[in-house]
Amino acid sequence: MAQPTVAQPTVAQPFVAHPAVAPAVTHPSQAADRGVRIAVVIPCFRVKAHLGDVIAAIGEDVGAIYVIDDACPEHSGAWVKANLGDARIRVIEHPTNQGVGGAVISGYRAALADGFEIVVKIDGDGQMHPVDLPRLVRPILLGQADYCKGNRFFHPEDLAQMPLVRLLGNGGLSLLSKLSSGYWQIFDPTNGYTAIHGAVLANLPLHKISKRYFFESDMLFRLGLMRAMVIDVPMKARYGNEISQLRAWKVAPEFAAKHLRNFIKRIVYQYYLRDMSIASLELPLGLLLSAFGLIFGSMQWMRSVTAETTASAGTVMLAALPLMLGIQFLLNALAFDMAAQPREALHPLLERSGQTTSHE
C-alpha cells in the first residue's frame, strides 16, 4: 500500500533583523567551560504575546533557538522574523498543526542535525523561567543524568497558586506515569521544561512518540525502555493570563488508555524480553492466584447466600490463601520494580549516529 504523503516543515535559515529585543544574560553555567553546545526548542501556538520576553531571557550560553511555528493562527514564525534580532534564532514553520509533540520533535531533529549536545525545551507561554536553564542542564553536564525535567511540586508552599484542577490532575497523571514509565522517583510528568542529552535523543524512536499532549509522558516511557537516567529539577510555577490549550476532562480517557498500553509494553519488554528476574515469576503467579482466590471466593459466597448455608473452614481457606499469596506476590513484584530504576547516566555509552526503532 502506498504511504500517504506527509507535509514537511519549512525551515528558515538563520537571519539577523533589527534588534527589537536583545537576549538577556543569565548567570554563568559550566556549559561554555566544557565546550558543550546547547540549543533551545520553543513550540509556538498562540503564544505570541509572551514569546518575545521568553526569547529575550535566554542566556548567551545557548547556541541556537529553534522557534517552531506549529501552523499558529497568530503567525508566530513570521512575527519572530520581523521583530527579533537574535542571530541564534532558527524558525521552523509547519504547514499544518502537528501538536506540541510534533513541534518539539521538529526542533529536536533540527538540533541533532546541527550537532548540539544538549537540547532544552521551553514553552513560549511565559510559565517557564529561562533563568533556570543552567540549573536544568547541570546534571547532564556533570554526567549525572540523561534527561532533566522541571518539578513544580518540590516546594509545598508554592502549590497554593496552582489551580485546584491542575493540582489534582497532576497528582493522578503522576501516578499513572510512574506505572507506565517505571520512573517511580519522578513527579509532575506533564512539566514541559526539559533538557536531554543529544546522544540519548539520537537513539530515541522519535517517529513513535506521541505528537499531541501525551508527548511528555510518552517521552518518559521511551526513556524508561532505554534505561536512561531521569532527574527532577525543582522549579517554581508561574501562572499568568496565558490560556491553556489542554482540557483535562477531554484528554483523561485518552491519557488513561495510553498509560495502560505503555505499562503493558514496559512490563513485557523489561521483564520478559530484555531480562528475566524474580519479578518475572512473581507477577504472573500473583495475578493467577489473586484471580483464582477472588473468583472462587465470590462463587462460594454466592452459593452460600443462595442456599442459606455456611461455608466450611476448608472452603474459606481455599479462597483466602491463594488471594493472600497472590497479593503478596504482586506487592513483591511492585517493590522489585520500584528498586530497579536506572542509577547511572546512559549517554556516555551511546553513539550519536543512528536511531533505535526496535522499541514497541
C-alpha positions in Angstrom: 0.0 0.0 0.0 1.4 3.4 -0.9 2.4 5.5 2.1 0.5 8.8 2.5 2.5 12.0 1.7 3.3 13.9 4.9 3.8 17.7 4.6 7.3 18.6 5.6 8.0 21.7 7.7 9.8 24.6 6.1 13.0 25.7 7.8 14.2 29.3 7.6 17.9 30.0 7.5 19.5 31.9 10.4 18.8 35.6 10.0 19.6 39.0 11.6 16.8 41.5 11.7 16.6 44.9 13.5 17.4 44.3 17.2 13.9 44.8 18.7 14.7 42.5 21.6 18.2 41.8 22.8 19.0 38.5 24.6 19.5 38.8 28.3 22.5 37.2 30.0 21.8 34.6 32.7 24.3 33.7 35.4 27.3 31.7 34.1 27.0 27.9 33.7 29.5 25.2 33.1 28.5 24.7 29.5 31.0 27.1 28.0 33.8 25.8 30.1 33.1 22.3 29.0 32.6 23.2 25.3 29.1 21.8 25.3 26.7 23.3 22.7 23.2 23.9 24.0 20.1 24.5 21.9 16.6 25.6 22.9 13.4 24.5 21.2 10.2 26.6 21.6 6.9 25.2 20.2 4.6 28.1 19.3 0.9 28.0 19.1 -1.0 31.2 20.2 1.8 32.4 22.5 3.0 35.5 20.5 2.1 37.8 23.5 4.8 36.1 25.6 7.2 34.9 23.0 9.5 37.9 22.8 10.0 38.0 26.6 10.8 34.3 26.7 13.4 34.6 23.9 14.9 37.7 25.4 15.5 35.9 28.7 17.5 33.1 27.2 21.2 33.4 28.1 24.1 33.5 25.8 25.3 30.0 26.8 22.6 28.8 24.3 23.9 28.5 20.8 20.6 28.2 18.9 17.0 28.9 19.5 14.6 26.9 17.3 11.2 28.6 17.1 8.6 26.1 15.8 5.5 27.8 14.3 3.0 24.9 14.5 0.6 26.4 12.0 0.0 29.2 14.6 -3.0 31.4 13.7 -1.0 34.3 15.1 1.8 33.6 12.6 4.4 33.5 15.4 7.2 32.5 13.0 6.7 35.5 10.7 6.4 37.8 13.8 9.7 36.5 15.1 11.5 37.0 11.8 10.2 40.6 11.6 10.7 41.7 15.1 13.5 39.7 16.9 17.2 40.3 16.0 18.8 37.4 17.8 21.1 35.7 15.3 20.7 32.4 17.1 17.1 32.1 16.1 16.1 29.4 13.5 12.4 29.4 12.5 10.7 26.2 11.5 7.2 26.6 10.1 4.7 23.7 9.9 2.1 24.0 7.1 -0.4 22.0 9.2 -0.7 21.8 13.0 1.1 18.7 14.4 0.6 19.3 18.1 3.1 20.3 20.8 4.9 16.9 20.5 5.2 17.2 16.7 6.5 20.8 17.1 9.1 19.7 19.6 10.2 16.7 17.6 10.8 19.0 14.6 13.0 21.1 16.8 14.8 18.1 18.2 15.6 16.8 14.7 16.9 20.2 13.6 19.1 20.5 16.7 20.5 17.0 16.2 21.3 17.8 12.6 23.2 20.9 13.7 25.2 18.8 16.2 24.0 20.2 19.5 24.9 18.1 22.6 22.1 19.2 24.9 18.6 20.3 23.8 16.3 22.2 26.1 12.5 22.5 25.5 10.8 25.7 26.8 7.2 26.6 26.3 6.5 30.0 24.8 3.7 31.0 27.2 6.0 32.5 29.8 5.3 29.9 32.5 9.0 28.7 32.5 11.9 30.8 33.7 14.7 30.8 31.1 17.0 31.8 34.0 16.5 28.3 35.4 18.1 26.8 32.3 21.7 26.4 33.8 20.3 24.5 36.7 18.2 22.3 34.4 21.2 21.2 32.3 23.8 21.0 35.1 23.1 17.3 36.0 23.6 16.4 32.3 26.8 18.4 32.2 28.1 16.6 35.3 27.3 13.2 33.8 24.6 12.5 36.4 21.6 12.4 34.1 20.5 11.9 30.5 17.2 13.8 30.8 16.2 16.5 33.3 12.7 17.9 33.8 11.1 20.6 36.0 9.1 19.7 39.1 6.7 22.4 40.3 5.8 20.3 43.4 9.1 20.5 45.2 8.1 23.4 47.4 4.8 22.8 49.1 4.2 26.5 49.8 4.3 27.2 46.1 1.3 24.9 45.4 -1.2 27.4 46.7 -1.0 29.3 43.4 -1.6 26.2 41.3 -5.2 25.8 40.2 -7.0 23.0 42.1 -8.0 21.1 38.9 -4.4 21.2 37.7 -3.1 20.1 41.1 -5.4 17.1 41.3 -4.8 16.3 37.6 -1.1 16.3 38.0 -1.3 14.0 41.0 -3.3 11.4 39.1 -1.2 11.7 36.0 2.0 11.4 38.1 0.8 8.0 39.5 -0.1 6.7 36.0 3.2 7.9 34.6 5.1 6.1 37.4 3.4 2.9 36.4 3.8 3.3 32.7 7.4 4.6 32.7 8.9 2.9 35.7 10.3 6.2 37.0 8.9 6.0 40.5 11.0 8.9 41.8 9.6 11.3 39.1 6.7 13.6 39.7 4.9 16.3 37.6 5.2 14.3 34.4 3.4 16.9 32.2 6.0 19.6 33.0 7.4 20.7 29.7 10.6 22.3 30.9 13.1 19.6 29.9 16.7 19.0 28.8 18.0 16.0 27.1 21.5 14.8 26.0 21.9 14.6 22.3 23.3 11.0 22.3 20.1 9.8 24.1 17.9 11.9 21.9 19.5 10.4 18.7 18.7 6.9 19.9 15.0 7.6 20.6 12.4 6.4 18.1 11.1 10.0 17.6 8.6 8.8 14.9 6.8 6.7 17.5 6.5 9.3 20.2 3.0 10.9 20.7 2.6 14.2 18.8 -0.1 15.7 21.0 -0.4 16.5 24.7 0.7 13.0 25.7 4.2 13.9 24.4 5.9 14.4 27.8 4.5 11.2 29.3 5.4 9.2 26.2 8.9 10.6 26.3 9.3 9.2 29.9 8.0 5.9 28.7 10.5 5.7 25.8 13.3 6.9 28.1 12.4 4.2 30.5 12.7 1.5 27.9 16.2 2.8 27.2 17.0 2.8 30.9 18.0 6.4 30.7 18.7 8.3 33.9 16.0 10.9 34.5 16.2 13.6 37.3 13.6 16.1 38.6 14.9 19.7 39.0 12.9 21.9 41.4 11.1 24.7 39.6 8.8 27.5 40.8 5.5 27.5 38.9 4.4 30.7 37.1 0.7 31.4 36.2 -0.4 34.5 34.5 -3.0 35.4 31.9 -2.0 32.6 29.5 -4.7 30.2 28.3 -4.0 26.5 28.5 -5.0 24.6 25.4 -5.3 21.4 27.4 -8.8 20.3 28.6 -8.4 17.7 31.3 -11.9 16.3 31.0 -11.3 15.7 27.3 -7.9 14.0 27.5 -8.4 12.0 30.7 -9.8 8.9 29.0 -7.2 9.1 26.2 -4.3 9.5 28.7 -5.5 6.6 30.9 -5.7 4.3 27.8 -2.3 5.3 26.6 -0.7 4.8 30.0 -2.3 1.4 30.3 -0.9 0.5 26.8 2.6 1.8 27.8 2.5 -0.1 31.1 1.8 -3.4 29.4 4.5 -2.8 26.8 7.0 -1.8 29.5 6.4 -4.9 31.6 6.6 -7.3 28.7 9.8 -5.7 27.4 11.5 -5.1 30.7 10.7 -8.4 32.4 10.2 -11.0 29.6 12.1 -9.8 26.5 15.2 -7.9 27.6 15.7 -9.6 31.0 14.3 -12.2 33.4 14.1 -11.7 37.2 12.2 -12.9 40.2 9.6 -10.3 39.3 9.0 -12.1 36.1 7.7 -15.1 38.1 6.0 -13.1 40.9 3.8 -11.0 38.5 2.0 -13.9 36.7 1.8 -16.0 39.8 0.4 -13.1 41.7 -2.2 -12.4 39.0 -3.3 -16.0 38.7 -3.5 -16.7 42.5 -5.3 -13.4 43.1 -7.8 -14.1 40.3 -8.4 -17.6 41.4 -9.0 -16.6 45.1 -11.3 -13.8 44.1 -13.4 -15.7 41.6 -13.6 -18.9 43.7 -14.4 -17.0 46.9 -17.1 -15.0 45.1 -18.7 -18.1 43.7 -18.7 -19.8 47.1 -20.1 -16.8 48.8 -22.9 -16.5 46.3 -23.6 -20.3 46.7 -23.8 -19.9 50.5 -26.2 -16.9 50.2 -28.4 -18.7 47.8 -28.5 -22.0 49.7 -28.6 -20.2 53.1 -25.7 -22.3 54.3 -22.3 -21.5 55.9 -19.1 -22.3 54.0 -16.7 -24.7 55.7 -13.4 -23.6 57.0 -11.6 -25.5 54.3 -13.6 -23.7 51.6 -12.8 -20.3 53.2 -9.1 -21.2 53.3 -9.2 -22.4 49.7 -10.3 -19.0 48.6 -8.4 -16.8 51.1 -5.0 -18.4 50.9 -4.5 -18.0 47.1 -5.8 -14.4 47.4 -3.3 -13.5 50.2 -0.4 -15.2 48.4 -1.3 -13.5 45.1 -1.4 -10.1 46.7 1.9 -10.7 48.4 3.5 -11.8 45.1 2.1 -8.6 43.4 3.5 -6.4 46.2 6.9 -8.1 45.9 6.9 -7.5 42.2 6.0 -3.8 42.7 8.8 -3.4 45.3 11.2 -5.0 42.8 10.1 -2.7 40.1 10.5 0.4 42.3 14.0 -0.7 43.2 15.0 -1.4 39.6 15.2 2.2 38.4 18.2 3.4 36.5 21.1 4.7 38.7 23.7 5.9 36.2 23.6 8.1 33.1 23.4 6.2 29.8 24.8 8.8 27.3 28.5 8.1 27.8 27.8 4.6 26.3 25.8 5.7 23.3 26.6 6.7 19.8 25.2 9.8 18.3 24.6 8.3 14.8 21.5 6.1 14.1 18.2 5.9 15.8 16.8 3.0 17.7 13.5 1.8 16.3 13.0 -1.6 17.9 11.1 -0.4 21.0 7.5 -1.4 20.6 
